[in-house]
Amino acid sequence: MLKAWQVFFILLLTTFILVDVTLLFYNLSNLQTQIYVLFPLVILILTTLILRLIYPDSPPLILKIILTFIVLLIHFRYLWWRITATLILDWYNGYISIAVIVMEVIAIINVTIISFQTLFRTNHSPEADAPVSQRIKQGLYTPTVDVLIPTVNEPTFVLRRTLVGCQSMHYPNKKIWVLDDGNRPEIAKLAQELGCKYLARSQYGNAKAGNLNHGLSVTSGEIVVAFDADFIPLNNFLERTIGFFENPEVSLVVTPQNFYNPDSPELNLGGCILPHEQTVFYTIIQPGRDATNSIICTGTSILMRREHLNKIGGIPTSTIVEDWVTGMLLQSKGYKTIFINELLSVGAAPEHLLSYLVQRIRWAEGTLKVLFNKYNPLFLPGLNLWQRINHLSGILYWIDQGTQTISYIAPILFIIIGMQALNTNLITLIYYWLPAYIAGFILVPWIIGTRTILVSYVYNALQCFAIAKITIKTFLFPKLRNRFIVTPKGITQNHPEIALELMKPIIVLLILNFFSIFIAIWRAYFSNIDTDTLTLSIIWAELNTVILAASLLAGFGGIYSSEERIAPRVKFSQTCEVIILDFPHNQKTFTTTIGDMSEYGISFHTPTDINLQAGQKLKIVFPDEQLNFLAKVRRVGKVTGCRLLVGPLTPKQHQKIIEFIYCRPSHWQQPKVANEKQALRALFITLFKLYPLFKK
């Protein structure tokens, strides 16, 4: 049975399609006399479809190079037409006309750089397999290691997981340091309990960079490893990475950031159908940058050679993106930096839109301000041409994110007040714009390997207004220093909640785009206004409405169960024995596999011949791990959910549980980039089922 909003959604979508078809049919009635305009589009679509049938996953390298240059020519052709034939530079329309073309130029330059940046990708996993990890396991290469964990206000239960993970790393010659800028007695006690060293500063300053530098000043290990306080290393982290430092030129090894909980948009876009937003960056872009020794140092789960770090003066303190700048400085000295694309640690993703945007705004502000200081990659001595281009592309990315705001405003300005962004007709638009758009929509993602850009629009709409604000502020006042804000962590949501202040631009523009569609439809049928431009504006506003509606739903506060708010569930499959303790007349034992587990709960697949009841007590045994837990059945079905009856745990018991859940490589899967089917499914569930408001 369809709900009322689903009926409304279907009727609205049907109305949009009928109006679009009617207007396009009317405005393209003379297309048959100009059939040549379809040739570029038809050739592009047919060629792309044929090639994607032959190479469904990714084209071979030589074809990638050829297609990248073809896309570059298509985009250049489009921009030449836009700049020479469509701009309206009078006093009334000139502002929006120039703004839109600037937005398009920035977007195309950004896509072009990424396309070339990702042509040649490295894979260091075979090196880590042998002999790198083997020499460490055999004790042939074991440099001294200091593991530094800066913290300021993270909850104790979050930090405990990180310290347990660090202690579980298979490596003999390591010291673990808690660098507490909060100077908290409970953290000092935790460090002592877990056998870690505790260090607090007497004088604070320079945020995380200052804290790390203080840690560097009192430690002496040859290799420095840095983890954020909410990142848990897997037990093979050092085995897979330390060996790269046998090469004396290697100064930095970076590993990807993976997460044990979804962020708010990821959770809300269909319920974790899609991988984390940063999967594309770590799976595709970082390996591409590695080929030119221009990877981005991402601040956590990284390893640095102390000798080289000392030569650049330690961690830079005059920037809030000290991690990125540290990597650039090491590269500028000619040292080798390595990215190994393996899941070697897991961390806490921002759970709310507020913390998500705080993090993105900090990244954007810090990156943009590098343009105005001595670390500007355009002028930093020692970088080669490709390194300069790749690091400048990181700055261009945030400018692109901010300027996309214009695309949500332009159709409204034309429909409501007649401010026109471009002067053209639909037939010419089909000839020039549509091939460029199709190339960007279905060809570029296939070449790069991202497979879909649909969800990118939703993520962009979520953050572009905040990024636009910080971009303008940074360019106007580049020397203004804002207060450093730590990304809030610690799951607390258990009901849908929306941050109205943050979502206000999205709500306002969603309403304006939605109503401007109907104003435009009325004008198209009952006024003498140019229907070509009006049709373009209607379709543009319709797309904006869909994107903004999806981003509004994606921006709701993350909805977590009561258990997940304290300890996230980790999905993995492992055999265990279950003993029913209160089975009539005797205990009954059966073997099954785990579905997921947290520090307070567990679920397993229920065999068909087993009939469990809520409230029954069980003993769950992992024979290979020498682990067993008492549990109480909470829900029954194909999957049985239980609450662990852990009671007051000793530190050793708690450590064993955390280590078992979070630190085993077999419990985690390398995230994969989403494909078109996943993206469409996620958007459909979000819009048609109003997820996350109505999960069922």
C-alpha positions in Angstrom: 0.0 0.0 0.0 1.5 3.3 -1.1 1.8 6.1 1.5 0.4 9.6 0.8 3.9 11.1 0.2 4.7 8.2 -2.2 1.6 9.0 -4.3 2.6 12.7 -4.3 6.2 11.8 -5.3 4.9 9.7 -8.2 2.5 12.4 -9.4 5.1 15.0 -9.1 7.7 13.0 -11.1 5.0 12.2 -13.7 4.1 15.9 -14.0 7.8 16.8 -14.4 8.3 14.3 -17.2 5.1 15.2 -19.1 5.9 18.9 -18.9 9.5 18.3 -20.1 8.5 16.0 -22.9 5.8 18.5 -24.1 8.1 21.5 -24.0 11.0 19.7 -25.6 8.7 18.3 -28.4 7.4 21.9 -29.0 10.8 23.5 -29.0 12.5 20.8 -31.0 9.9 20.5 -33.7 12.3 21.7 -36.4 15.1 19.4 -35.2 14.6 17.1 -38.2 15.9 19.9 -40.5 19.0 20.1 -38.3 19.6 16.5 -37.6 23.4 17.0 -37.7 23.3 18.5 -34.2 22.7 15.0 -32.8 25.8 13.5 -34.4 28.3 14.3 -31.7 25.9 13.1 -29.0 25.0 9.9 -30.7 28.6 9.0 -31.6 29.6 9.7 -28.0 26.9 7.6 -26.4 27.3 4.6 -28.8 31.0 4.6 -28.4 30.8 4.8 -24.6 28.2 2.0 -24.4 30.2 -0.3 -26.8 33.4 0.3 -24.9 31.8 -0.3 -21.5 30.3 -3.6 -22.8 33.8 -4.6 -23.8 35.5 -3.3 -20.7 32.8 -3.3 -18.0 35.1 -2.5 -15.1 37.7 -0.2 -16.4 39.4 0.5 -19.8 43.0 -0.5 -20.4 45.7 2.2 -19.8 46.2 3.2 -23.5 42.4 3.5 -24.0 42.2 5.6 -20.8 44.8 8.0 -22.1 43.0 8.3 -25.5 39.6 8.8 -23.9 41.0 11.4 -21.5 42.3 13.5 -24.3 38.9 13.1 -26.2 37.0 14.3 -23.1 39.4 17.2 -22.8 38.7 18.2 -26.5 34.9 17.8 -25.9 35.1 20.1 -22.8 37.3 22.6 -24.6 34.9 22.7 -27.5 32.0 23.4 -25.1 33.9 26.1 -23.2 35.0 27.8 -26.4 31.3 28.0 -27.5 30.2 29.2 -24.0 32.7 32.0 -23.8 32.4 33.2 -27.4 28.7 32.8 -28.1 26.5 32.6 -25.0 27.7 35.2 -22.5 25.3 38.1 -21.7 27.5 41.0 -20.5 25.0 43.8 -20.0 24.6 45.5 -16.6 21.6 43.3 -15.5 22.5 39.8 -16.7 26.3 40.1 -16.6 26.8 39.1 -13.0 25.0 35.7 -13.2 26.3 35.0 -16.7 30.0 35.5 -15.6 29.3 33.6 -12.3 28.0 30.5 -14.1 30.8 30.4 -16.7 33.4 30.8 -13.9 31.7 27.9 -12.1 31.8 25.7 -15.2 35.5 26.5 -16.0 36.6 25.6 -12.4 34.6 22.4 -12.5 36.0 21.3 -15.9 39.6 22.2 -14.9 39.1 20.2 -11.7 37.7 17.1 -13.5 40.5 17.3 -16.1 43.3 17.4 -13.5 41.7 14.4 -11.7 41.4 12.5 -14.9 45.1 12.9 -15.7 46.0 12.5 -12.0 44.5 9.0 -11.8 45.8 7.6 -15.1 48.8 5.9 -13.5 48.1 4.3 -10.1 50.4 2.5 -7.8 49.8 -0.6 -5.7 52.3 -1.2 -2.9 50.5 -4.3 -1.4 52.8 -6.8 -3.3 55.8 -5.0 -1.7 54.1 -5.3 1.7 53.5 -9.0 1.2 57.1 -9.8 0.7 59.7 -9.1 1.7 58.6 -6.1 3.7 56.3 -7.8 6.2 58.3 -11.0 6.2 61.5 -9.3 7.4 59.6 -7.6 10.2 58.0 -10.9 11.3 61.5 -12.6 11.2 62.9 -9.8 13.4 65.4 -8.7 10.6 64.2 -5.1 10.6 62.7 -3.7 13.7 63.5 0.1 14.1 62.3 1.8 17.3 58.7 3.1 17.0 56.9 5.8 19.0 53.1 5.7 18.6 51.7 9.2 19.3 48.0 9.7 20.1 47.1 13.4 20.5 43.8 13.9 22.4 42.0 16.9 23.9 38.4 16.1 24.7 37.6 12.6 23.3 35.5 10.4 25.7 37.4 7.7 27.6 35.6 4.9 26.0 36.7 6.1 22.5 40.3 6.5 23.6 40.3 3.1 25.3 39.6 1.4 21.9 42.5 3.2 20.3 45.0 2.4 23.0 44.0 -1.3 23.0 44.4 -1.3 19.3 47.9 0.2 19.5 48.9 -2.4 22.1 47.6 -5.2 19.9 49.8 -4.3 17.0 52.2 -7.2 16.2 55.5 -5.4 16.7 58.0 -5.8 19.5 59.9 -2.5 19.5 57.2 0.1 20.1 56.2 2.7 22.8 52.7 4.1 23.0 52.3 7.7 24.1 49.0 9.5 25.0 49.5 13.2 24.4 46.6 14.7 26.4 46.0 18.4 25.9 43.0 18.1 28.2 45.3 17.2 31.1 42.6 14.8 32.4 43.3 12.5 35.4 41.0 9.8 34.0 43.0 9.7 30.8 46.3 9.4 32.8 44.7 6.5 34.8 43.6 4.9 31.5 47.1 5.1 30.0 48.6 3.6 33.1 46.0 0.8 33.1 46.8 -0.1 29.5 50.5 0.1 29.8 50.9 3.4 27.8 53.0 6.4 28.6 51.1 9.6 29.4 52.2 13.1 28.5 50.5 16.5 29.1 51.7 19.9 28.2 52.3 22.6 30.8 51.8 25.3 28.1 49.2 24.9 25.4 49.3 26.3 21.9 49.1 25.4 18.2 46.4 22.8 18.7 47.2 19.3 17.3 50.5 20.3 15.7 51.8 21.8 18.9 50.8 18.7 20.8 52.6 16.4 18.4 55.7 18.6 18.4 55.8 18.4 22.2 55.5 14.6 21.9 58.4 14.6 19.4 60.5 16.6 21.8 60.4 13.9 24.5 60.5 10.8 22.4 63.3 9.3 20.4 62.0 6.4 18.2 63.3 6.2 14.7 59.8 6.0 13.3 56.9 8.1 14.5 53.4 6.8 14.1 50.4 9.1 14.6 46.8 8.1 15.3 43.9 10.4 16.0 42.3 9.5 19.4 39.4 7.8 17.7 41.3 5.6 15.2 42.0 2.0 16.1 44.8 0.2 14.3 44.4 -3.4 13.2 47.0 -5.8 14.7 48.9 -6.0 11.4 49.3 -2.2 10.9 53.0 -2.1 11.7 53.8 -5.4 10.0 52.4 -4.0 6.7 54.0 -0.6 6.8 57.3 -0.4 8.8 59.3 -2.3 6.2 59.0 0.5 3.7 61.4 2.5 5.8 64.2 0.1 5.0 64.5 2.3 1.9 66.4 5.3 3.4 64.7 7.7 1.0 61.2 6.9 2.4 60.1 9.6 4.8 56.3 9.1 5.0 53.8 6.2 4.7 50.1 7.0 4.5 47.3 4.6 4.9 43.6 5.2 4.2 41.1 6.4 6.7 38.3 3.8 7.1 35.5 4.0 9.6 33.6 1.7 12.0 30.4 3.8 11.9 28.7 5.6 9.0 28.6 9.4 8.9 25.2 11.0 8.8 24.8 11.3 5.0 26.1 7.8 4.4 23.7 6.4 7.0 20.7 8.3 5.5 21.3 7.8 1.8 19.4 4.5 1.7 20.8 3.1 4.9 24.5 2.4 4.3 24.1 1.1 0.7 26.9 3.3 -0.3 30.5 3.3 1.0 32.0 6.2 2.9 32.3 9.5 0.9 36.1 9.4 1.1 36.4 5.9 -0.5 36.9 7.5 -4.0 39.8 9.6 -2.6 41.6 6.7 -1.0 40.8 4.1 -3.6 41.5 6.1 -6.8 43.0 9.6 -6.2 45.7 8.8 -3.6 47.1 5.8 -5.7 47.2 8.2 -8.7 49.0 10.9 -6.7 51.4 8.3 -5.4 52.8 7.7 -8.9 54.1 11.3 -8.9 55.2 11.3 -5.2 52.5 13.9 -4.4 50.2 12.0 -2.0 48.3 13.9 0.6 49.3 13.3 4.2 46.0 12.8 6.0 47.0 13.2 9.6 46.0 9.9 11.2 47.2 6.3 10.6 50.5 7.6 9.2 54.2 6.8 9.8 57.1 9.3 9.5 60.8 9.0 9.7 62.0 11.1 12.6 65.3 12.1 10.9 63.5 13.6 7.9 60.8 15.2 10.1 63.5 17.0 12.1 65.0 18.3 8.8 61.8 20.2 8.0 61.5 21.6 11.6 58.9 19.2 12.9 55.1 19.5 12.3 54.3 23.0 10.9 52.2 25.1 13.4 51.2 28.1 11.3 48.4 26.2 9.5 45.4 24.1 10.5 46.1 21.6 7.8 49.5 20.7 9.3 49.2 17.1 8.0 48.9 18.1 4.3 51.7 20.7 4.7 54.0 18.2 6.4 53.7 15.9 3.5 54.4 18.7 1.0 57.5 19.8 2.9 58.9 16.3 2.9 58.2 15.9 -0.8 59.8 19.3 -1.5 63.0 17.9 0.1 63.1 15.1 -2.4 62.1 12.4 0.1 59.8 9.6 -1.0 56.3 9.3 0.3 54.2 6.2 0.0 50.5 5.4 0.0 49.4 1.8 0.7 45.8 1.2 -0.1 44.9 -1.3 2.6 42.4 -1.3 5.4 44.8 -1.1 8.4 42.9 1.1 10.8 39.3 2.1 11.6 38.0 5.3 13.1 35.0 7.3 14.1 33.2 9.2 11.4 31.3 12.4 12.3 27.9 11.2 13.4 25.9 14.5 12.9 25.7 17.1 10.2 27.2 19.6 12.5 30.3 17.6 13.1 30.5 16.6 9.5 30.4 20.2 8.3 32.8 21.4 11.1 35.3 18.9 9.7 34.8 19.9 6.1 34.9 23.6 6.8 38.2 23.2 8.7 39.7 21.3 5.8 38.5 23.9 3.3 39.6 26.9 5.3 43.0 25.4 6.0 43.6 24.3 2.4 42.5 27.7 1.0 44.6 29.7 3.4 47.7 27.8 2.1 47.3 30.0 -1.0 48.3 33.0 1.1 51.2 31.7 3.1 54.7 30.3 2.6 53.4 26.8 1.9 51.7 27.7 -1.3 52.5 24.7 -3.6 52.8 27.1 -6.6 55.9 28.7 -5.0 57.2 26.2 -2.5 60.8 25.5 -3.4 61.7 21.9 -4.3 58.4 20.6 -5.7 58.3 19.5 -9.3 55.6 20.4 -11.9 53.3 17.4 -11.3 53.6 17.9 -7.5 52.6 21.5 -7.8 49.6 20.7 -10.1 48.4 17.9 -7.9 48.6 19.9 -4.7 47.0 22.9 -6.3 44.1 20.6 -7.4 43.4 20.0 -3.7 42.9 23.8 -3.3 40.8 23.9 -6.6 38.6 21.1 -5.2 37.3 23.3 -2.4 36.8 26.3 -4.6 34.8 24.1 -7.0 32.7 22.8 -4.1 31.9 26.4 -3.1 31.1 27.8 -6.5 28.6 25.0 -7.2 26.2 27.1 -5.0 25.6 29.2 -8.2 24.0 26.3 -10.0 21.2 26.1 -7.4 20.5 29.9 -7.7 20.8 30.5 -11.5 17.4 29.0 -12.7 15.5 30.8 -9.9 17.0 34.1 -10.9 15.8 33.7 -14.5 12.3 32.3 -13.7 11.5 34.8 -11.0 13.3 38.1 -12.0 14.4 37.3 -15.6 18.2 37.4 -14.9 19.6 35.2 -17.7 22.8 33.2 -17.4 23.3 32.3 -21.1 21.9 33.3 -24.5 21.2 30.2 -26.6 18.5 27.8 -27.9 17.8 24.2 -27.2 19.1 22.9 -30.5 22.5 24.6 -30.1 22.6 23.4 -26.5 22.1 19.8 -27.6 25.0 20.3 -30.1 27.5 21.7 -27.6 26.4 21.2 -24.0 24.9 17.7 -24.0 28.0 15.9 -25.3 30.1 17.7 -22.7 27.6 16.8 -19.9 27.3 13.1 -21.1 31.1 12.9 -21.2 31.3 14.1 -17.7 28.4 12.0 -16.5 29.1 8.5 -18.0 32.5 8.6 -19.6 34.7 10.4 -17.0 33.6 8.3 -14.0 34.2 5.1 -16.0 37.7 6.3 -17.0 38.6 7.4 -13.5 36.9 4.4 -11.8 34.4 6.3 -9.7 31.5 4.7 -11.6 29.0 7.3 -10.5 28.7 11.0 -9.8 25.1 10.9 -8.8 25.7 10.9 -5.1 28.5 13.5 -5.5 25.8 16.0 -6.3 24.0 15.3 -3.0 27.2 15.6 -0.9 28.0 18.8 -2.7 24.6 20.3 -2.0 25.1 19.4 1.7 28.4 21.3 2.1 28.6 23.8 -0.8 26.8 26.7 1.0 29.0 26.4 4.1 32.1 26.0 1.8 31.1 29.0 -0.3 30.8 31.2 2.9 34.3 30.1 4.1 35.8 30.5 0.6 34.6 34.1 0.3 35.7 34.9 3.9 39.2 33.4 3.3 39.8 35.3 0.0 38.6 38.6 1.6 40.4 38.1 5.0 43.2 35.5 4.4 45.1 36.4 7.6 42.1 36.1 9.9 42.5 33.2 12.3 39.4 31.4 13.4 39.2 29.4 16.6 40.3 25.8 16.1 37.3 23.5 16.5 37.9 19.8 17.2 35.4 17.6 15.3 32.8 16.4 17.8 32.9 12.6 18.3 30.8 10.1 20.3 27.5 8.8 19.0 24.4 10.2 20.7 21.6 10.3 18.2 18.6 7.8 18.5 16.0 9.8 16.6 15.8 11.8 13.4 16.9 15.4 14.0 17.7 18.2 11.6 20.0 21.1 12.2 17.8 23.9 10.9 20.4 26.6 11.1 22.8 24.5 8.9 20.1 23.3 6.5 18.5 26.7 6.1 20.1 27.4 2.7 19.1 24.0 1.4 15.5 24.4 2.6 15.1 27.9 1.2 16.6 27.0 -2.2 14.6 23.7 -2.3 11.3 25.7 -1.8 12.4 28.4 -4.4 13.4 25.8 -7.0 10.2 23.8 -6.5 7.8 26.8 -6.8 9.8 28.4 -9.6 9.1 25.2 -11.7 5.4 25.9 -11.6 5.8 29.6 -12.2 7.9 28.7 -15.3 5.3 26.1 -16.5 2.6 28.8 -16.2 4.7 31.3 -18.2 5.6 28.7 -20.8 1.9 28.1 -21.6 0.4 31.5 -20.9 3.0 34.1 -21.8 5.1 35.1 -24.8 8.5 34.5 -23.0 11.2 32.6 -24.9 10.3 29.0 -24.2 13.8 27.7 -25.2 15.4 29.4 -22.2 12.4 28.7 -20.0 12.5 25.0 -20.8 16.2 24.9 -19.9 15.5 26.6 -16.6 12.6 24.3 -15.8 14.8 21.2 -16.3 17.6 22.8 -14.4 15.2 23.6 -11.5 13.8 20.1 -11.5 17.2 18.6 -11.1 18.0 21.0 -8.4 14.8 20.1 -6.6 15.6 16.4 -6.6 19.3 17.0 -5.5 18.3 19.4 -2.7 15.5 17.1 -1.5 17.9 14.2 -1.3 20.5 16.3 0.5 17.9 17.6 3.0 17.1 14.0 3.9 20.8 13.0 3.9 21.5 15.8 6.4 19.3 14.5 9.2 21.1 13.5 12.4 22.3 9.9 12.3 19.8 7.5 13.8 21.5 4.9 16.0 20.2 2.2 18.3 20.8 2.6 22.1 23.7 0.1 21.8 25.3 1.8 18.8 25.4 5.1 20.6 28.0 3.7 22.9 29.6 0.9 20.9 29.1 0.5 17.1 28.3 -2.9 15.7 31.0 -4.5 13.6 29.8 -6.9 10.9 31.9 -10.0 10.4 31.4 -13.7 9.9 33.1 -16.1 12.3 32.1 -19.5 13.5 31.2 -19.9 17.1 29.5 -22.4 19.5 26.3 -21.5 21.3 25.3 -23.3 24.4 21.7 -22.9 25.6 22.1 -22.8 29.4 18.4 -23.0 30.4 17.4 -25.7 27.8 14.9 -28.1 29.3 16.5 -31.1 31.1 20.0 -30.4 29.8 22.2 -27.9 28.0 22.1 -27.8 24.2 25.0 -26.8 22.0 24.9 -25.8 18.3 27.4 -24.2 15.9 26.6 -21.1 13.9 28.2 -17.9 12.5 28.3 -14.4 13.8 26.4 -11.6 12.0 27.8 -8.7 14.0 29.1 -7.8 17.4 29.7 -4.8 19.6 31.2 -4.5 23.1 27.6 -5.0 24.5 25.8 -7.1 22.0 26.1 -9.9 19.4 23.9 -11.4 16.7 24.2 -14.8 15.0 22.4 -16.8 12.3 19.8 -19.1 13.8 19.8 -22.7 12.6 16.4 -23.9 11.3 16.3 -26.7 13.8 16.9 -24.4 16.8 13.9 -22.7 18.6 15.1 -19.9 20.8 13.0 -17.7 23.1 13.5 -14.1 24.2 15.0 -14.1 27.6 17.0 -17.3 27.3 20.5 -17.3 28.6 23.3 -18.5 26.3 27.0 -19.1 26.4 28.8 -18.1 23.2 32.2 -19.7 22.7 35.0 -18.9 20.2 37.2 -22.0 20.6 40.1 -20.7 18.4 40.2 -17.4 20.3 39.8 -18.9 23.9 36.9 -16.4 24.3 33.5 -17.0 25.7 30.6 -14.7 26.7 27.3 -15.1 28.6 24.4 -13.5 26.7 20.7 -13.0 26.9 18.4 -13.4 23.9 16.6 -10.1 23.0 15.1 -10.9 19.6 14.6 -14.1 17.7 14.2 -14.8 14.0 16.6 -15.8 11.1 19.1 -13.7 13.0 19.1 -13.9 16.8 20.1 -10.8 18.6 21.6 -11.0 22.1 22.8 -8.6 24.8 26.2 -9.6 26.3 25.9 -10.2 30.0 29.4 -8.9 30.6 28.9 -7.5 34.1 31.8 -5.5 35.6 34.8 -6.3 33.3 38.4 -6.5 34.4 40.7 -4.3 32.2 42.1 -7.5 30.7 38.6 -8.8 29.8 37.6 -5.5 28.2 40.9 -5.3 26.3 40.3 -8.8 25.0 36.8 -8.0 23.7 37.9 -4.7 22.0 40.9 -6.5 20.5 38.7 -9.3 19.2 36.0 -7.0 17.7 38.1 -4.2 16.2 41.7 -5.3 15.6 41.4 -8.5 13.5 42.0 -7.9 9.8 39.6 -10.8 8.9 36.7 -8.8 10.5 37.0 -5.9 8.0 36.5 -5.6 4.2 38.2 -3.1 2.0 35.5 -0.6 0.9 34.7 -0.5 -2.8 33.6 2.5 -4.9 29.9 2.6 -5.5 28.5 1.7 -8.9 25.5 3.3 -10.7 23.0 0.7 -9.5 23.9 1.3 -5.8 23.7 5.1 -6.3 20.3 4.9 -8.0 19.0 2.5 -5.3 20.3 4.8 -2.5 18.6 7.9 -4.0 15.4 6.0 -4.7 15.1 4.7 -1.1 16.0 8.2 0.2 13.4 10.1 -1.9 10.6 7.5 -2.4 10.7 6.0 1.1 11.7 9.3 2.8 14.5 7.5 4.5 15.6 8.1 7.3 12.3 9.5 8.6 10.5 6.2 7.9 13.1 3.4 8.1 10.5 0.7 7.3 
